[in-house]
Amino acid sequence: PIPDDRIDVIREVLKPANIDPPRRKTELTVAILQLVASHRAIAAMPGWAVQPFLDKGYVKSRPIRKNGLFANLHAATTDAQAGSAYMVEFLDTMRRISFASLKGIEPVDR
């Protein structure tokens, strides 16, 4: 399990408000959203991850906080692989496709 201090919605929203809701462990996005759609759970997930379910009307989304809750995502690799041609190409492809096709994501200023 991931420690609470590494989960943005707990660290930045729930804990400061002294809210400690009951939790359920479910790993698959589709399983989480089935629980939400059947009114058995709520979930905090990235908009890009739930967009297909929003488009079909299976679930509704609401921003956490006035302007939402955002986090930085990073690709991880080893030092040995970081400069390899396939890793450089993979990261370039991931950036291009992600920024072209996922709603609500922005590049991180370096």
Order of alpha helices (4+ residues) and beta strands (2+ residues): alpha-alpha-alpha-alpha
